[in-house]
Amino acid sequence: MTDLHSVLLDEDKCEGCTNCVKNCPTDAIRVHQGQAIIKDEKCIDCGECVRSCQHHAKQISTDGLDKIGDYKHPIVLVAPSFYGQFTTDIDPVKIVIAFKQLGFEEVWDVALGAEALTRKTAQYLKDNEGPIISSSCPTVVRLIKLLYPELLDYLAPFKSPVQLVAQRAKERAIKEKGFAEEEVGVFFITPCPAKMTTVNNPLGLEKSYVDGAIAVDKIYRKLLKKVKNMDVSMDYEEYETPYLGISWGKRGGEADLLSSENTISVTGIHNVTSILDELDRGDLPSIKYFELVSCEPGCVGGVLNVKNPFVAQFNIENLVEDHGKFIEQSLDDYDFELDKEFTPNTVAPLDDDFASAMAKLTELEEEIDELPGLDCAACGAPDCRTLAEDIINGLANRTDCIFILRQQLAELTDEMSSLAHSLPPIIQDEGD
């Protein structure tokens, strides 16, 4: 795994198909000479290429459970969507106990931070006209930083629930329990690659408060085994489950808790892109708050989860349906403010030298004019403009376009036929 991304390409497994190219929302992938390439500066770790790759060539690098042994006091953060992996007959407190049996000293619910952030956001909405976009989904934030920098000022200027709870848990372990900072390790059970990426490449922070992220599919079965074998008669430690915060794991969980008529919940990265296009055009003046989540239907649809996302959503809905109160906690327990503003992601120029870049820009426009403009992706690039860019950068050839190749083959065939009829008489006689 690099510091930039957790979605990686296994070149040995890549078969050169273009499924990933067609599904990438930021045109970060192209296939040339039978091999996929992921451009780091355009990847937002949404995991769509992982979903679409039938050959499992796109993989996600996360931490293993063994990493908690690097810390004297390991703490685990449980994502709201994680509870959707279990049927409602499994008490959330059992899950907490099972995590401790796996070696964690403390278990914290990210749902606590979700409830606190909901209340903080409600206050913010009263004082600001909007539009306001939730900044809790790192993929959406990265999408806006890359493709919609003009919308950055609309992002809610708050830490995500994961970072809120991680900071609180770590500071408490240091100040109240006396551990040294290097002795405390905070691990998040992640449903998606984007949250893994924020460990090394955080958003709006100088440094992440999370020290590692373990994929749901790496720990789920170990945990389930302990939960199923747990003695139901054992005395549970006192633990108050933040049910309303757990509802954040499904579609609409955040927007519903805000109790505002002017909120909208959109899930699925391509749906999110569509709504951002409309917002960018100024077509949504009546909507004040946008809950945007890259996975469908919410974080329960994260590519690292185990259960069918709609079953997981059903499980969460049943789990929280009879609970209508926030956990009693002070907002002063959390530091909501970001270290720095969200800034645009810059895509590498055509060339580092300005004069060369301008020359390449002219070449780019010429190449675009030569291409058919159909954006069919059969060439291995997501669209004709990207293919043109790859051509001038020496990564592709114009004949990678099947339409140009067909045209050249037709012209070559006509030329060969013409040459065949233009042979000298003596050669024609010999051929007879």
Summary of the structure (lengths in Angstrom):
residues: 432
radius of gyration: 26.3
end to end distance: 66.7
largest distance: 104.0
contacts: 1400
relative contact order: 0.15
helix: 48%
strand: 12%
